[in-house]
Amino acid sequence: MTAVQQDQGTVRVAPGPVPSDAPAWRRWVDAPIRAVREAPRQQMRKAALVALGSLFIYAIVRHFIGTSMVDMMVYRAEGAAVANGHDLYALRVTQWNLPATYPPFAAMLFVPTTWLPVPLLRMAVTAGNIGLLALTALLAFRLVGWPRRELRPVGVVLVAGLGVWLEPVFTTLRYGQINLILVCLVLWDLTTPDSRKWKGVGIGIAAGMKLTPGLFAVYLLLTGRVRAAFVAGFAFLASFAIGAAVLPGATWGFWTKYLYDSSRVGATYIVDNQSLRGVAARFLHLADPGTAATVAAGLIAVAGLAIATWSYRSDRWLPRAEAWGVCCTAVTALLISPISWTHHWVWCVPIVILLAAEADHERSRPVAVRRRRWRVIYRLTVVGFCSFSMWLVPHKGVTNLQMNLFKQVPAGMYPWIGLCFLLVAALRVRSRRQAAGQPLLPPLVPGQRVGSADEAGRRVPAGR
């Protein structure tokens, strides 16, 4: 084994690569080991200490505030209903009488949760979500193309340790939610080369578990990756077929009745709901904001997908174009969904990483031309997602519909952040195209974006 260097910024040299003909599992296992070995030793040690300290404090806070992991209990009950042949959508669990709200395909995937006793399941779900947080960071770093490869293990460790204080992640851990699984499926799919025939499968599976990720298939279609969009669609249909074959009655009930019953999910107007419809309900002081919110969501859907597509098709002049497109699509999906609970906003992790990359690039520029705008945007975004602001305003019962204008902003923090993010993305694309002397609008004919392609088929934009 090659000796390692001992100073601050040096990189350790790992053993030679695994042979290309080695089994796939060996390559998958070897990749993270090599990455850790190649990471700078001192930075890795500091990052590990910071992450462990943060997780230790988190464990103390978690103990004192109490952690119901109520959604995990619902998943377990759904899995038990499938395993025992009970009526999936008639069940009610926990003191809040929560029903099953996911498609039958998702309920089938929850069956393994019945194999463990609840105390052990709590630990497994918590540890698994922290691992998924680390995987989300790794995939987001790949999507953004930042930082340098040898520094990414350091970043993954820091995000796994410090990311628990982002409110969406904190609430995901507290409830035992599956949001990070969905994010990882989508990011894994979108970081694979466009030439891969199975690109789109992850998005289709995620949509089969929870419908909202299906918007990424529309993003693939609009950006000219038609085959991947159809693969996502077929994967979704396969999840439907599996559910229908195993649970025909539940499948019929979900797709014809329960999917459209919003009362099963929860009240639209409570601060837990961080969608445009939730903001509209609280602003208008109406339990059901009606057509106005629907029209607003439709307009944002068109605008958000347009900005995402515009970003992708501007990759010759826009660094991190795919990352901007993906994050804009995620924000759009969260905004237009009738209900987006705070923990659904775990997409804050790749958003924060993208903004950190922009801030770092800005900081590396010569002092004479350096600005501070991206560092300000990055810090404000982190503060917003760590603020827990919606929980700080009075929000019990009908008080959700009695908020004055001063309380509306903290009560709907994430939609405001999302709308600002879409605006910033649009301004970013416009400025880069103008600086390059290009027309503001890309060609209207769908197709692959311009730019060279590497051996794996992934598009390589200029100026990255």
FENPEWO-V991347 format. One record per backbone hydrogen bond with DSSP energy under -0.5 kcal/mol. NH is the residue of the N-H (numbers start at 1). CO is the residue of the C=O. Records with the same first field share a line. If there is no record, write none. Layout:
# FENPEWO-V991347
NH = CO / CO
This chain:
# FENPEWO-V991347
13 = 3
14 = 12
22 = 19
27 = 23
28 = 24
29 = 25
30 = 26
31 = 27
32 = 28
33 = 29
34 = 30
35 = 31
36 = 32
37 = 33
38 = 34
39 = 35 / 36
44 = 40
45 = 41
46 = 42
47 = 43
48 = 44
49 = 45
50 = 46
51 = 47
52 = 48
53 = 49
54 = 50
55 = 51
56 = 52
57 = 53
58 = 54
59 = 55
60 = 56
61 = 57
62 = 58
63 = 59
64 = 60
65 = 61
66 = 62
69 = 174
71 = 175
72 = 175
73 = 69
74 = 70
75 = 71
76 = 72
77 = 73
78 = 74
79 = 75
80 = 76
81 = 77
82 = 78
83 = 79
84 = 80
85 = 81 / 82
86 = 81
88 = 86
90 = 87
91 = 87 / 88
93 = 98
97 = 94
98 = 93
103 = 209
106 = 103
107 = 103
108 = 104
109 = 105
110 = 106 / 107
111 = 108
113 = 110
114 = 111
115 = 112
116 = 113
121 = 117
122 = 118
123 = 119
124 = 120
125 = 121
126 = 122
127 = 123
128 = 124
129 = 125
130 = 126
131 = 127
132 = 128
133 = 129
134 = 130
135 = 131
136 = 132
137 = 133
138 = 134
139 = 135
140 = 136
141 = 137
142 = 138
143 = 139
144 = 140
145 = 141
146 = 141
151 = 148
152 = 148 / 149
155 = 151
156 = 152
157 = 153
158 = 154
159 = 155
160 = 156
161 = 157
162 = 158
163 = 159
165 = 162
166 = 163
167 = 385
169 = 166
170 = 166
171 = 167
172 = 168
173 = 169
174 = 170
175 = 171
176 = 172
177 = 172
181 = 178
182 = 178
183 = 179
184 = 180
185 = 181
186 = 182
187 = 183
188 = 184
189 = 185
190 = 186
191 = 187
192 = 189
196 = 193
199 = 196
201 = 198
204 = 200
205 = 201
206 = 202
207 = 203
208 = 204
209 = 205
210 = 206
213 = 210
214 = 211
215 = 212
216 = 213
217 = 214
218 = 214
219 = 215
220 = 216
221 = 217
222 = 218
223 = 219
224 = 221
225 = 220
226 = 224
229 = 225
230 = 226
231 = 227
232 = 228
233 = 229
234 = 230
235 = 231
236 = 232
237 = 233
238 = 234
239 = 235
240 = 236
241 = 237
242 = 238
243 = 239
244 = 240
245 = 241
246 = 242
247 = 243
251 = 247
252 = 248
253 = 249
254 = 250
255 = 251
256 = 252
257 = 253
258 = 253
259 = 254
260 = 257
261 = 258
262 = 260
264 = 261
265 = 262
266 = 262
273 = 270
274 = 272 / 340
276 = 335
279 = 275
280 = 276
281 = 277
282 = 278
283 = 279
284 = 280
285 = 281
286 = 281
292 = 289
294 = 290
295 = 291
296 = 292
297 = 293
298 = 294
299 = 295
300 = 296
301 = 297
302 = 298
303 = 299
304 = 300
305 = 301
306 = 302
307 = 303
308 = 304
309 = 305
310 = 306
311 = 307
312 = 308
313 = 309
314 = 311
315 = 312
317 = 314
318 = 314
319 = 317
321 = 318
324 = 320
325 = 321
326 = 322
327 = 323
328 = 324
329 = 325
330 = 326
331 = 327
332 = 328
333 = 329
334 = 330
335 = 331
336 = 332
337 = 333
342 = 272
344 = 341
345 = 341 / 342
346 = 343
347 = 344
348 = 345
349 = 346
351 = 347
352 = 348
353 = 349
354 = 350
355 = 351
356 = 352
357 = 353
358 = 354
359 = 355
360 = 356
361 = 357
362 = 358
363 = 359
364 = 360
365 = 362
369 = 366
370 = 366 / 367
376 = 372
377 = 373
378 = 374
379 = 375
380 = 376
381 = 377
382 = 378
383 = 379
384 = 380
385 = 381
386 = 382
387 = 383 / 384
391 = 388
392 = 389
393 = 389
397 = 395
399 = 396
400 = 397
401 = 398
402 = 399
407 = 404
408 = 404 / 405
409 = 405
411 = 407
412 = 408 / 409
413 = 410
416 = 412
417 = 413
418 = 414
419 = 415
420 = 416
421 = 417
422 = 418
423 = 419
424 = 420
425 = 421
426 = 422
427 = 423
428 = 424
429 = 425
430 = 426
431 = 427
432 = 428
433 = 429
434 = 430
435 = 431
436 = 432
437 = 434
438 = 433
452 = 460
454 = 458
457 = 454
460 = 452
461 = 459
464 = 461
